[in-house]
Amino acid sequence: QVQLVESGGGLVQPGGSLRLSCAASGSIFSILAMGWYRQAPGKQREFVASILSTGTTQYTASVKGRFTISEDKAKSTVHLQMNSLKPEDTAVYYCAARRGTRYEFWGQGTQVTVSS
């Protein structure tokens, strides 16, 4: 089993920045990839970014150039640096981990609100 705990959400003005963190514990040696998803009110959960154990990263088109996913292996932590935030980035952000092809472990979520 893998446990994930997110932190770093909050309220920020448009154009501002936030850094989300996800601390992993448990059987982390088996993790192939970690990712961030988000769910806005009334919408389905959507993929935001991911990082493989090899370091390869992937982003959804709407956040490319604004968000950066990174990993601190020594601390078993994944970060999501979010810059130039827009109101449409408002959502609950979830950290996820997978050992195979499907994300099977999820954090509790952290709220990000972009508003003036």
Secondary structure as GFF3:
##gff-version 3
##sequence-region A 1 116
A	DSSP	beta_strand	2	7	.	.	.	ID=ss1
A	DSSP	beta_strand	10	12	.	.	.	ID=ss2
A	DSSP	beta_strand	18	26	.	.	.	ID=ss3
A	DSSP	three_ten_helix	28	30	.	.	.	ID=ss4
A	DSSP	beta_strand	33	39	.	.	.	ID=ss5
A	DSSP	beta_strand	46	52	.	.	.	ID=ss6
A	DSSP	beta_strand	57	59	.	.	.	ID=ss7
A	DSSP	three_ten_helix	61	63	.	.	.	ID=ss8
A	DSSP	beta_strand	67	72	.	.	.	ID=ss9
A	DSSP	three_ten_helix	73	75	.	.	.	ID=ss10
A	DSSP	beta_strand	77	82	.	.	.	ID=ss11
A	DSSP	three_ten_helix	87	89	.	.	.	ID=ss12
A	DSSP	beta_strand	91	98	.	.	.	ID=ss13
A	DSSP	beta_strand	103	106	.	.	.	ID=ss14
A	DSSP	beta_strand	110	114	.	.	.	ID=ss15
###
